[in-house]
Amino acid sequence: MEHSGSCCTPSRGPEPVSLGAPRRADDGGAGQGGSVASALHAEVAVPGGLFAMGDAFGEGYASDGEVPVHEVTVDGFRIDATQVTNAMFAAFVDATGYRTEAEAYGSSAVFHLLADSGGVVGAAAGVPWWLNVAGADWAHPRGPESSWRDVADHPVVHVSWHDAVAYCAWAHRRLPTEAEWEYAARGGLAGRRYAWGDELTPGGEHRCNIWQGTFPSENTVEDGFLGTAPVRSFPPNGFGLYEVAGNVWEWCADWFLPKYYANSPAVNPQGPTIGAGRIMRGGSYLCHESYCNRYRVAARSHNTPESSSGNCGFRTVAL
């Protein structure tokens, strides 16, 4: 796996898959799970409205394209209160036999302090804290010796953008647009740095699962978690969404172009038609002010749609 423009998640290029192609959203069995999946998703209704999208504090990376701040109107929608969990993804796999891209490639990226002792192939180029681990996938999040059943209520990880779209097809749902995601994540707070206000730890209280200590060698675990946290571990935002900052990155529907905001439509923007990868939002348990600082509500990142890692998942929106 290669390091792209972001150190948040390592990238996998579209090299040939040698262990059998993953099943896509239009394969047999997909699209049949709407009635089953509907029982799995706890939704919140987000009313439509106008908001200022982008970084009002000038704290973002220039290459991420968080500016200019621009007014956007979105229609109302229904979005998952939490990230899709391991248990939810397991129901999808059980119903369809779907095989993720990490399984097809035979490996995925695991943070070095979390990786199983076996299966390590090597470090990702340019980001040595990421290890390429053979046998790491959604069902084995730390490597072949681990199991999703031990963390059933944690967000599913090691899912590519393609995998997330396949889940959505089965569940009769979709990924949020980037504008929908930021609007929902703000929870009705206008122009704030975080989903709960402008202070990272108001009153000394941790509001998200991110890194404390010296990255990447020592995490003091002041928020209670070294890796992923169970969903609903931290207070929800004003719309009732949990963990829109930290825990795991969340795939969005849009392609990424850093200059898109300058020409973005003012109503229900769908993102550019091409880009350098797919948008990820929200940050993860590895984010730290010293190198990432992307748990801010305006922060953006991206990765290739084939890529997977131990800190990226997704949440879905009702059709």
C-alpha positions as CSV (number, residue, x, y, z in Angstrom):
1,M,0.0,0.0,0.0
2,E,1.2,3.5,-0.8
3,H,1.1,6.8,1.0
4,S,-1.0,9.4,-0.8
5,G,-1.4,13.1,0.0
6,S,-2.8,12.3,3.4
7,C,-1.1,10.5,6.2
8,C,-4.5,9.7,7.8
9,T,-5.0,6.5,5.8
10,P,-2.6,4.7,3.4
11,S,-3.7,4.3,-0.2
12,R,-4.0,1.2,-2.3
13,G,-3.6,1.7,-6.0
14,P,-5.8,0.0,-8.6
15,E,-3.4,-2.8,-9.3
16,P,-4.9,-6.2,-10.4
17,V,-6.6,-8.2,-7.7
18,S,-4.8,-11.5,-7.5
19,L,-6.9,-13.4,-5.1
20,G,-10.3,-13.2,-6.8
21,A,-12.3,-10.1,-7.6
22,P,-14.5,-8.8,-4.9
23,R,-18.3,-8.9,-5.4
24,R,-19.8,-5.6,-6.4
25,A,-23.1,-4.0,-5.6
26,D,-24.8,-5.5,-8.7
27,D,-23.8,-9.1,-8.0
28,G,-26.3,-11.8,-7.1
29,G,-27.8,-11.3,-3.7
30,A,-27.2,-7.5,-3.5
31,G,-30.2,-5.3,-3.4
32,Q,-32.4,-7.9,-1.6
33,G,-31.8,-6.8,1.9
34,G,-33.9,-3.6,2.3
35,S,-36.4,-5.2,4.7
36,V,-33.7,-6.8,6.8
37,A,-31.4,-3.8,6.8
38,S,-34.2,-1.4,7.8
39,A,-34.3,-3.0,11.2
40,L,-30.6,-2.4,11.6
41,H,-30.5,1.3,11.0
42,A,-31.3,3.8,13.8
43,E,-32.0,7.0,11.8
44,V,-32.3,10.6,12.7
45,A,-34.3,13.1,10.6
46,V,-32.2,16.1,9.6
47,P,-34.3,19.0,8.5
48,G,-33.3,20.8,5.3
49,G,-31.7,24.2,5.6
50,L,-29.0,26.7,4.8
51,F,-25.5,26.6,6.3
52,A,-22.0,28.0,5.8
53,M,-19.8,25.1,4.6
54,G,-16.1,25.2,5.0
55,D,-13.3,26.3,7.4
56,A,-14.2,29.6,9.1
57,F,-11.0,29.5,11.3
58,G,-8.3,29.2,8.6
59,E,-7.0,26.0,10.3
60,G,-7.2,23.6,7.4
61,Y,-4.5,22.3,5.0
62,A,-4.4,24.2,1.8
63,S,-4.3,21.0,-0.2
64,D,-7.6,19.8,1.4
65,G,-9.6,22.7,-0.1
66,E,-11.7,23.6,3.0
67,V,-12.2,27.1,1.6
68,P,-13.8,29.3,0.6
69,V,-16.6,29.2,3.1
70,H,-19.8,29.2,1.1
71,E,-23.5,29.0,1.7
72,V,-25.1,25.7,0.9
73,T,-28.8,24.6,1.0
74,V,-29.6,21.0,1.5
75,D,-33.0,19.2,1.4
76,G,-34.0,17.2,4.5
77,F,-32.8,13.7,4.7
78,R,-32.6,10.7,7.1
79,I,-29.1,9.6,8.2
80,D,-27.8,6.9,10.5
81,A,-27.3,8.0,14.1
82,T,-24.1,5.9,14.2
83,Q,-21.5,4.6,11.9
84,V,-22.3,1.2,10.4
85,T,-21.2,-1.4,13.0
86,N,-19.5,-4.8,12.6
87,A,-22.7,-6.5,13.5
88,M,-24.6,-4.6,10.8
89,F,-22.0,-5.4,8.2
90,A,-22.0,-9.0,9.2
91,A,-25.7,-9.2,8.5
92,F,-24.9,-8.0,4.9
93,V,-22.2,-10.5,4.4
94,D,-24.3,-13.3,5.8
95,A,-27.1,-12.4,3.4
96,T,-25.1,-11.9,0.3
97,G,-21.7,-13.7,0.6
98,Y,-20.1,-10.4,-0.3
99,R,-16.3,-10.4,-0.3
100,T,-14.6,-7.1,0.5
101,E,-11.7,-5.7,-1.4
102,A,-9.4,-6.2,1.6
103,E,-10.2,-9.9,1.4
104,A,-9.6,-10.0,-2.3
105,Y,-6.3,-8.3,-2.0
106,G,-5.4,-10.4,1.0
107,S,-4.3,-7.6,3.3
108,S,-5.2,-4.2,4.7
109,A,-3.6,-1.5,6.8
110,V,-3.5,-1.7,10.6
111,F,-2.0,0.8,12.9
112,H,1.2,-0.5,14.4
113,L,0.1,-0.5,18.1
114,L,-3.0,-2.5,17.2
115,A,-1.7,-5.1,14.7
116,D,-1.7,-8.8,15.5
117,S,1.8,-10.3,16.0
118,G,1.3,-12.5,12.9
119,G,0.6,-11.5,9.4
120,V,2.6,-8.3,9.1
121,V,3.9,-7.9,5.6
122,G,5.7,-4.6,6.0
123,A,5.1,-0.9,6.6
124,A,3.2,1.3,4.2
125,A,5.5,3.5,2.1
126,G,6.0,6.9,3.8
127,V,3.8,6.2,6.8
128,P,5.6,3.6,8.9
129,W,3.0,3.6,11.7
130,W,0.7,1.8,9.2
131,L,1.5,-1.9,8.8
132,N,0.2,-3.9,5.8
133,V,-1.2,-7.0,7.5
134,A,-2.1,-10.2,5.6
135,G,-5.4,-11.5,6.7
136,A,-6.6,-8.1,8.1
137,D,-10.1,-7.3,6.9
138,W,-13.5,-6.3,8.3
139,A,-14.0,-9.7,10.1
140,H,-10.4,-9.6,11.4
141,P,-9.8,-5.9,12.2
142,R,-6.4,-6.3,13.8
143,G,-5.2,-9.2,11.7
144,P,-5.9,-13.0,11.4
145,E,-5.9,-13.6,15.1
146,S,-8.7,-11.1,15.8
147,S,-12.5,-11.3,15.3
148,W,-15.3,-8.8,14.7
149,R,-17.4,-10.6,17.2
150,D,-15.3,-9.2,20.0
151,V,-16.1,-5.7,18.8
152,A,-19.6,-6.2,17.3
153,D,-20.8,-2.8,18.4
154,H,-17.7,-1.0,17.1
155,P,-17.8,0.6,13.6
156,V,-16.8,-1.7,10.8
157,V,-13.4,-0.9,9.3
158,H,-11.2,-2.2,6.5
159,V,-14.0,-1.3,4.1
160,S,-13.3,0.4,0.8
161,W,-15.5,3.0,-0.8
162,H,-16.7,0.2,-3.2
163,D,-17.5,-2.0,-0.2
164,A,-19.6,0.8,1.4
165,V,-21.5,1.3,-1.8
166,A,-22.2,-2.4,-2.1
167,Y,-23.6,-2.4,1.5
168,C,-25.8,0.5,0.6
169,A,-27.1,-1.3,-2.5
170,W,-28.1,-4.2,-0.4
171,A,-29.7,-2.0,2.3
172,H,-31.5,0.2,-0.2
173,R,-29.6,3.2,1.2
174,R,-26.8,5.4,-0.1
175,L,-23.7,7.3,1.2
176,P,-24.2,10.9,2.2
177,T,-23.0,13.7,0.0
178,E,-20.2,15.7,1.5
179,A,-22.5,18.7,2.0
180,E,-25.1,16.5,3.7
181,W,-22.4,15.0,5.9
182,E,-21.1,18.4,7.1
183,Y,-24.6,19.8,7.6
184,A,-25.6,16.9,9.7
185,A,-22.3,16.8,11.6
186,R,-22.7,20.5,12.6
187,G,-25.9,19.5,14.4
188,G,-27.4,23.0,13.9
189,L,-24.4,24.9,15.3
190,A,-23.4,27.6,12.9
191,G,-19.7,28.2,12.2
192,R,-18.3,26.2,15.0
193,R,-15.0,24.4,15.0
194,Y,-16.3,21.1,16.3
195,A,-19.6,19.4,16.3
196,W,-20.2,20.5,19.9
197,G,-18.7,24.0,19.9
198,D,-15.3,25.7,19.7
199,E,-13.4,24.0,22.6
200,L,-12.0,20.5,22.1
201,T,-12.6,19.4,25.7
202,P,-15.2,21.7,27.2
203,G,-15.0,21.5,31.0
204,G,-12.3,18.9,30.6
205,E,-14.7,16.4,29.0
206,H,-13.6,14.4,26.0
207,R,-16.2,14.6,23.3
208,C,-14.6,12.3,20.7
209,N,-12.2,9.4,20.3
210,I,-8.9,10.9,19.0
211,W,-5.2,10.6,19.9
212,Q,-3.8,11.9,23.2
213,G,0.0,11.9,23.8
214,T,2.8,11.7,21.4
215,F,1.9,10.5,17.9
216,P,2.6,7.8,16.8
217,S,4.4,6.2,19.6
218,E,2.5,6.9,22.8
219,N,-1.3,7.2,23.3
220,T,-2.2,8.1,26.9
221,V,-5.7,7.0,26.2
222,E,-7.3,9.8,28.2
223,D,-10.5,9.4,26.2
224,G,-10.6,5.7,27.1
225,F,-9.7,4.2,23.7
226,L,-6.6,3.2,21.9
227,G,-8.4,2.0,18.8
228,T,-12.1,2.1,17.8
229,A,-14.7,2.8,20.4
230,P,-18.2,1.3,20.5
231,V,-20.8,3.5,18.8
232,R,-22.6,5.9,21.1
233,S,-19.6,6.2,23.4
234,F,-19.7,10.0,23.3
235,P,-22.6,12.4,23.5
236,P,-24.5,13.0,20.3
237,N,-24.6,16.3,18.5
238,G,-27.6,18.6,18.2
239,F,-29.2,16.4,15.5
240,G,-28.6,13.2,17.4
241,L,-25.6,11.9,15.5
242,Y,-22.9,10.1,17.4
243,E,-19.1,10.1,16.7
244,V,-19.1,12.5,13.8
245,A,-15.6,13.5,15.1
246,G,-13.0,10.8,15.6
247,N,-13.5,7.1,16.0
248,V,-13.3,6.3,12.3
249,W,-13.3,8.2,9.0
250,E,-16.5,8.0,7.1
251,W,-16.7,7.6,3.3
252,C,-19.0,10.1,1.4
253,A,-20.4,9.8,-2.1
254,D,-18.4,12.6,-3.6
255,W,-15.2,12.7,-5.6
256,F,-12.5,14.9,-4.2
257,L,-11.1,18.0,-5.9
258,P,-9.4,20.6,-3.7
259,K,-10.8,23.6,-5.7
260,Y,-14.4,22.4,-5.8
261,Y,-15.7,24.8,-3.1
262,A,-15.0,27.8,-5.4
263,N,-17.5,26.6,-7.9
264,S,-19.8,24.3,-5.9
265,P,-23.5,24.6,-6.6
266,A,-25.5,26.4,-3.9
267,V,-28.2,23.8,-3.6
268,N,-27.7,20.1,-2.9
269,P,-24.2,19.9,-4.3
270,Q,-23.3,16.4,-5.5
271,G,-19.5,16.9,-5.8
272,P,-17.3,17.0,-8.9
273,T,-17.7,14.4,-11.7
274,I,-14.0,13.4,-11.4
275,G,-11.4,13.6,-8.7
276,A,-8.3,12.4,-7.0
277,G,-10.2,9.9,-4.8
278,R,-13.4,9.7,-2.7
279,I,-14.1,12.1,0.2
280,M,-13.7,11.0,3.8
281,R,-15.0,13.0,6.7
282,G,-14.8,13.1,10.5
283,G,-11.3,12.0,11.4
284,S,-10.4,9.0,13.4
285,Y,-8.9,7.6,16.6
286,L,-5.5,8.5,15.2
287,C,-6.1,12.2,14.6
288,H,-3.9,14.5,16.7
289,E,-3.3,18.2,16.4
290,S,0.4,17.6,15.8
291,Y,-0.1,16.0,12.4
292,C,-3.7,15.7,11.3
293,N,-6.2,18.0,13.1
294,R,-9.0,16.7,10.9
295,Y,-11.6,16.1,13.6
296,R,-12.8,19.6,13.0
297,V,-16.2,19.6,11.5
298,A,-15.1,21.4,8.3
299,A,-12.1,19.1,7.7
300,R,-11.8,16.9,4.6
301,S,-9.6,14.1,3.4
302,H,-9.7,11.6,0.6
303,N,-8.5,8.2,-0.5
304,T,-8.6,6.0,-3.6
305,P,-11.9,4.0,-3.7
306,E,-10.1,0.7,-3.5
307,S,-8.3,1.5,-0.3
308,S,-9.1,0.2,3.2
309,S,-7.6,0.6,6.6
310,G,-8.3,0.0,10.3
311,N,-9.7,3.5,10.8
312,C,-12.2,4.1,8.0
313,G,-15.8,3.1,7.9
314,F,-19.1,4.8,6.9
315,R,-22.7,5.7,7.8
316,T,-25.6,5.7,5.4
317,V,-28.6,7.9,4.3
318,A,-32.1,6.7,3.5
319,L,-33.1,6.8,-0.2
